[in-house]
Amino acid sequence: MNDSKGYWAATLSLLTKILVVWFLVSYGAGILFAPALNSFHLGGYPLGFWFAQQGSIYVFLILIVYYTKKMGQIDREFGVSED
């Protein structure tokens, strides 16, 4: 028998963590922390600008890969894997 409450708790925990990272990168690094980050440069551009334009996209792609890997582990742990 599957532990559906445990499965959804693990899934929601993963989603919460990913959304916090997403918020910090998109809103935090691109807007809130941009003035502090702009004292550093990456590729000739202020770091706050770089995060707003390019860095957030890279982080989002990494989050997608991380999510698929972790969801696969959660699915296997609770016996609902499609493998």
Secondary structure as UniProt FT lines:
FT   HELIX           4..23
FT   HELIX           24..32
FT   HELIX           34..37
FT   TURN            38..39
FT   STRAND          41..42
FT   TURN            43..44
FT   STRAND          45..46
FT   HELIX           47..50
FT   HELIX           51..55
FT   HELIX           56..77
FT   TURN            78..79
//
